[in-house]
Amino acid sequence: MIKKLTLAATVLLAVVIGFLTIAPSNMSFDDAGYNSKNVLEHLQVISDKPHSVTDYEAHEEVRRYLLKTAEDYVGAENVAERNYLTPGNLNPTDGIEYVGADLVEANGVDCEYDIRNVLATLPGKSETGVLLVAHYDSRGNIKRYGELAKSYGAGDDGYGVATLLELMRYFSQYKSGLENSVYFLFTDSEEPNMYGSLLESQNTELMNKVNLVINVEARGMNGAVYMFETSKKNNKVMRLFGKANDPVTYSVAPAVYSVMTNYTDFTNFLAVGKNGLNFSTLDDINDYHVPDDNYANVNTASLQHYGEQLLPIVAEYVSDSKYSDMSYFDGTHDAVFFNFLPGVFVSYSSVAAVILAVFLALALAGLIVYRAIKKQFDFKAWGKYIGFVFIGLIASAAVGLIVSLAVARLGGYPWSFVNVRSAGSDWILVLTVVAIFAALHFAAKRFISAADLTMSAYAAVTVQVVFNVITSVALSGASFLFLIVSLPGVIYLAAGQFVKSVWGKRTVLYVSLFCAVCVFAPLIFSLQCAMSIGGLAALTALAYFSFSVALPMLHDEIRGRAAEAGTDETADLSAEIY
């Protein structure tokens, strides 16, 4: 009973601490610092009415507000309305100076409205600067599950616009001492085809001054703000990102985002070779692109989290002349990164990922050879349980897929891998994962004999180590998923072989379990926010794969089976640990 309680306490503590890593901060109303009261005031004005490109009057009101506010902060001489007249515009405004007509034609942009970006500049000693981007148009009429929906744009992208305005106010206090420039770009027409950012990315006048782009978005109204996309060869970019307070990010996120149907303004800047970072809230997709995206549903903690991360990054950038080098952020390799504990952000190079993976593979091979020489390794059982690992993986994914299809069908929603809106999606994820683990627990009791417990552990660790090697070479951003499990797994197997202390072995086991749960619980939740219940098959497979090392060992009656096995060496080891 004590061991069961210890196990439960370990898991519970890991879940709580893990979720603290993605918990946004409370709001700050520090007049001298980042003041969320100002953010809320901006947001209330911006989201007063739906303001898509076809809501002409409301759209114009938001643009005028941006121009007036920016002029108050940085001076009218540093604010420009960058107007792109499109061939399809039926009613061009007279008396407006339009720029970039050649870019409009070259990029095939043809719509029935002008595209008008707003650019505000905080000039530094160097013209080289960081470009902060948010779009000020909201989502217009779209058919969502049979009904027309129009967003007020409080989250998407009022969160981004209001955050940029507050950052502009904050840094305008120190404009005389800025080493590098800050360019604030409020783009038009992001929702229909990202036209504003497309045209701006082709404008060499600005692009020749920008060596870093930070895009600020929102997909949902709640939760942590994630840095979910970055540029290639990002080791120097991630070094700057490390200056953020309460950073939340996982290097697997860009891989997930690449299979989603969403695009942002950041896409266009990446296409022209710019380095940068992309930020967004992810929680509560039910408020995304619908009327519920309004001021009444604003999450103040999420708003604060934008500032917590962005302000230190920009402050570092504008304070050091080394960033004035246009090629400074051209890195040499990708970084692998993830959140581990509250305030602990882990980042290392893709080269280090390969080295670690190879080292673990060699260590595991050494353990297998050592046991084989001692005639303590059953290759037949090892191969059998490797097969069982993949059977469990397939079964877990199948259950997740079936549940997601059922949720979509019962809710009357079209099924999509990355977009199924449903109430109670968090609980659906939890209950599905618990049910899968319960089933696997009973399967382990039935099919894994006490004498084979060690072989089944070797099989699970082997699979993790192999995938760690593969991903470190082919998809380094995802390699930490397998490192976090395979590293403790190899240590556990080594401890089982060479550590005589029962408590030493138990410590390895519980520390390993704690680390895995601490990382994977918030990660799986975050992926669920991003992908919705539609991605449940991938989430359940990841949950199973993450803890497959522990599955052969963490079930009831292990001690009883070990005792029945008598003198078997493997059983003796299992009895000691459990």
HELIX and SHEET records of a PDB file:
HELIX    1   1 ILE A    2  LEU A   20  1                                  19    
HELIX    2   2 SER A   36  ILE A   46  1                                  11    
HELIX    3   3 TYR A   56  VAL A   74  1                                  19    
HELIX    4   4 ALA A   76  ASN A   78  5                                   3    
HELIX    5   5 ALA A  101  ALA A  106  1                                   6    
HELIX    6   6 GLY A  158  SER A  172  1                                  15    
HELIX    7   7 LYS A  175  GLY A  177  5                                   3    
HELIX    8   8 TYR A  195  SER A  201  1                                   7    
HELIX    9   9 THR A  204  MET A  207  1                                   4    
HELIX   10  10 ASN A  235  PHE A  241  1                                   7    
HELIX   11  11 ALA A  253  SER A  258  1                                   6    
HELIX   12  12 ASP A  265  ALA A  271  1                                   7    
HELIX   13  13 ILE A  285  ASP A  287  5                                   3    
HELIX   14  14 TYR A  295  ASN A  297  5                                   3    
HELIX   15  15 THR A  300  SER A  319  1                                  20    
HELIX   16  16 SER A  321  SER A  324  5                                   4    
HELIX   17  17 SER A  350  ILE A  373  1                                  24    
HELIX   18  18 PHE A  379  GLY A  411  1                                  33    
HELIX   19  19 SER A  425  PHE A  447  1                                  23    
HELIX   20  20 ALA A  450  ASP A  452  5                                   3    
HELIX   21  21 LEU A  453  ALA A  474  1                                  22    
HELIX   22  22 SER A  476  ALA A  478  5                                   3    
HELIX   23  23 PHE A  480  PHE A  498  1                                  19    
HELIX   24  24 VAL A  502  MET A  531  1                                  30    
HELIX   25  25 ILE A  533  GLY A  535  5                                   3    
HELIX   26  26 LEU A  536  SER A  546  1                                  11    
HELIX   27  27 ILE A  558  ALA A  565  1                                   8    
HELIX   28  28 GLU A  569  ILE A  577  1                                   9    
SHEET    1   A 7 VAL A  79  TYR A  84  0                                        
SHEET    2   A 7 ILE A 115  LEU A 122 -1                                        
SHEET    3   A 7 ASN A 180  THR A 187 -1                                        
SHEET    4   A 7 SER A 126  HIS A 135  1                                        
SHEET    5   A 7 VAL A 210  VAL A 216  1                                        
SHEET    6   A 7 GLY A 276  ASP A 283  1                                        
SHEET    7   A 7 ASN A 222  THR A 230 -1                                        
SHEET    1   B 2 ILE A 142  ARG A 144  0                                        
SHEET    2   B 2 GLU A 147  ALA A 149 -1                                        
SHEET    1   C 2 ALA A 335  LEU A 341  0                                        
SHEET    2   C 2 VAL A 344  SER A 349 -1                                        
END                                                                             
